[in-house]
Amino acid sequence: MIMRRFKTLGAIFVILLCIASVNGQTLRIAVAANAQFVMDSLKTAFQKDHPGKIDLIVSSSGKLTAQIKHGAPYDIFLSADMKYPSSIYEAGDALAAPAIYAFGKLVLWTAGKTTPGLDRLRSSTIKTIAVANPAIAPYGVAAITALKKTGMFETIKDKIVYGESIAQVNQYLLSGAADVAFTAMSVVKSPDMSRKGKWIEVKADLYQPIAQGVIILKFAKRNHLKMARAFYDFLFSSGGRAIFRYFGYRIH
């Protein structure tokens, strides 16, 4: 009985901590892993005219969607596709339908000095290929689609290791756990990664356009709606679009 009480008190304490962390003073933005680095730049630029604390929660689009549908206290969600934010809107958890903020580009990346190529994936020197899990990560869908269109998937599928998100795929490559990786151009063009290894862009006609959507979530009405709307608008401003272009995104 005493142990049950302690467990109950512990659960209440955790809930109170969560409430305290989202007390309206912090804008909480859920971000698909491909946009992690561009979001750092967007956040810095935005805060020059809009002081206030902003927390970024980075994961795969699928995982973030599951968290949002289970009540995670996020104000804005930047997905790597339109499917996930559309499902959130249809479930009644967003203030408006999602809008496309940018189109992502897929690249093949290696930490070595040799420029990678799709034709080299069959080579015996390449033993491990990192790909984001297509079940929860849109860039993983794009990578598998490209491999199937080139007719290579069946011959190299045993080399593939799946990461939960682009962030984990990047870690596989940088740690040496993978020889090559399919990642987002926004990653390899970031200041932190631009000098690490070599990469090539995967031809756009090998996969469906990666239209990336953003929504303001219903939680923002209770938390920081004015700031959430200001950040949302900034994404579509000339300054925001310039930052997206710098990181390799295509703006429609």
ABEGO torsion letter per residue (X at the ends): XAAAAAAAAAAAAAAAAAAAAAAGABBBBBBBAAAAAAAAAAAAAAAAABBEBBBBBBBBAAAAAAAAAAGBBBABBBBABAAAAAAAAAAGABABBBBBABBBBBBBBBABABBBBAAAAABAABABBBBBBAAABAAAAAAAAAAAAAGAAAAAAAABBBBABAAAAAAAAAAGABABBBBBAAAAABAAAAABEBBBBBBAAABBBBBBBBBBBAAAAAABAAAAAAAAAAAABAAAAAAAAAAGBBBX
